[in-house]
Amino acid sequence: MVTEPLVWAIFFLPLLSFLLITLVIRPFFNRYAVVSGYLLILALAVSLALSLVVLRQHYGGAELDFEPHTWLNLGDVVIQMGLLLDPVTSIMLVVVSGVSLLIQIYSLGYMRGDPGVARYFAYMSLFTAAMLGLVLSVNVVQLYAFWELVGVSSYLLIGFWHDRPSAAAAAKKAFIVTRIGDVGFLLAIIYLAFHGPEFAAQGLNPLHIPDIWQAAQPLATGGAVLGGGALTLIALGIFAGAAGKSGQFPLHTWLPDAMEGPTPVSALIHAATMVAAGVFLVARFFPLFQQTQEAMTVVALIGGFTALGAATLGLVMDDIKRVMAYSTVSQLGYMMAALGIGAFGPALFHLFTHAFFKALLFLGAGSVNHASGTFNMRYMGGLRKHMPWTYALVLIAGLSLVGIIPLAGFWSKDEILTSAWVSGSTVDPWVYQAVFGLLIAGVLLTAFYTFRMIILTFHGDFRGGGARELEDAEESGLPRPSSVSEEVHLGESPRVMVLPMAVLGVAAILAGYVANPQWVKSFLLIPGHWFSYYVEAAVPFDHPKTPAFNWEVALISTAVALAGIVLAYLLYQFMGRKRTQTLEVPVEIGEPEGAGVAEPTLAAEGADGPSPLHGHEPVPVAPQRPEPLERGGPIYALLSRKYFMDELYEGLLVRRVFYRSFAALTDWFDRTLVDGLVDLAGSVCRNGGRVVAQLQTGQVQFYGAVIVLGAVLILVGYLAYSAGLGG
């Protein structure tokens, strides 16, 4: 039997882990800091078990409706705290706790030896607890509190290595950019509160999420509690907050820079927590969005544009984590576009499958960094011979991302494309057509940048890793990259890192089968489109249903994906065979005993000292090879500069608009209010002194007259007051 305390325990267990690590382990037992990791893993394991119980009970038809608890009663506006358990909540609890658990197990190996490991697991505990609290929220104020806590946690984790200027800057950028979107979300909440009397007239609470859904629906007498422009403004405000968290254009610039945090942090942000929160927010208020075609059109077009635009940027990135970051932005665009055209079930299904294969891709990036000492793919290559498990798992995740049958990504992406293909009545027909065109073009680019990443990282010959990158930086007079290590260990990662990757690999294969089309349910014993039909029950009003499997769409998307793979192979794999020389350089082969991945140690070697590529046996190290896309000239330059969005924000908006406006405002405030109050006080004292000085005449007759006048005024006032009381 699922009780309210049991559900709250899902949230409180990682929160308790945060408190114990922060208040007990760090101050008193920091020498045993690794215990903090096991504590969090234990808490998440129990949270996952409880989440599975909730999912099983809810799917079995159990009534899981708990009465919210009143926190503040402000008349027409009542702020409550409570639980909202529906199919979306049940699925998200499993995804967040499950993926986070695997990432924390991986972190035991990745963060081994880092002096801040206890602080790391404390922040991870808070991050996971905040996301679980957000998912469970029944009141929009409660949701907003956890929403901001997710943002604070991400700030702490992105800037975890705060002694690096790049990490500190990335954390500030993430915090500020997401705050821009959060302003829109906050204004939407305030606007809802202002409609308290209209809600109260219908017996509704303007801050209670199910009541907000109800208020957006047409009344029997016509109209709605929230209608017309008010509904659209509230929906767009909510979407602004979602766009900030989920990196939708134009608030996407923070997400690639967030790679400055530890790789497991990137995996958690991109798979199951912060960026997923934006999609979850729009899905949570979907009954409100679907009543305003204008807002749905905005969501659909921005999502489609982001899906394609971010994919173009993934084509030219050399940092493997940045490729994955733009991939995440692109895939979130798919989900937002799906929500915008009314494909509620397919959007959440893609969020579900994406969590597994994207977490695996990021953990794979950490694994190759563990071996090569760098995230720059131009200095990798040939790693499949030394890391067969990592290669196989990353290949599975990459194929799932591309959407190759029968992997998980195929089923979820196919549902989104089919929803756009068959159209509907949620938005205008041209919006469906535009979304399908943008998303199918995104499939081609996704396949290309994914296999460009796989070929540059794992195929060909090894190109020297972090040691060679540091040598090249020194020869070029460039600053030493802070995230690059001289240590190169060509071998598979420790089992504690490979095992969670393997579990995610299995999920990246099998997760799609919870939404099998009708033609396979007879022998897989799973109802067709089970996932989408289950989560669609979370919307208690009429809405578009998940369309049936469409062979035509499946063949088109598969053909486009295969074209992208072949193009990447021709440009990178075929070109790679034309190298003319390799160098024999000794590199450490295999995993050194007790090695982990902590913050890189950058002990520079002298010019006459030993090569930083050191170890047990020589391996061929290939020279740098040109980037085929550089032949694109101005287009390549435009993409490599990320459409100059950073320069636009920094140079125009921040420096010229924000800084100047802020400077003008503070100058006015200082001159008018601060200086004005000081000058006013001085003027009052000075002029008051002059008046008082004029009264000091030294004549006794004058003083007597003033006393008599004062007494008369007091007497008149008293008589007037007494007469008023008597009347």
HUGI-V564405 format. One line per field, one symbol per residue. ss: DSSP state (a for helix, b for strand, c for the rest). A space follows every 50 residues. Layout:
ss->???
//
This chain:
ss->cccaaaaaaaaaaaaaaaaaaaaaaaaacaaacaaaaaaaaaaaaaaaaa aaaaaaaaacccccccccbbbbbbccbbbbbcbcccaaaaaaaaaaaaaa aaaaaaaaaaccccccaaaaaaaaaaaaaaaaaaaabcbaaaaaaaaaaa aaaaaaaaccccccaaaaaaaaaaaaaaaaaaaaaaaaaaaaaacaaaaa accccccbaaaaaaaacccccccccccaaaaaaaaaaaaaaaaaaccccc ccaaaaaaaaccaaaaaaaaaccaaaaaaaaaaacaaaacccaaaaaaaa aaaaaaaaaaaaaaccccbaaaaaaaaaaaaaaaaaaaaacccaaaaaaa aaaaaaaaaaaaaaaaaaaaaacccbaaacccaaaccaaaaaaaaaaaaa aacccccaaaaaaaaaaaaaaaccccccaaaaaaaaaaaaaaaaaaaaaa aaaaaaaacccbccaaaaaaaaaaaaccccccccccccbbccccaaaaaa aaaaaaaaaaaaaaaccaaaaaaacccccaaaaaaacccccccccccccc aaaaaaaaaaaaaaaaaaaaaaaaaacccccbbbbbbbbccccccccccc ccccccccccccccccbbbbbbcccccaaaaacaaaaaaacaaaaaaaaa aaaaaaaaaaaaaaaaaaaaaaaaaaaaaaaaaaaaaaaaaaaaacccca aaaaaaaaaaaaaaaaaaaaaaaaaac
//
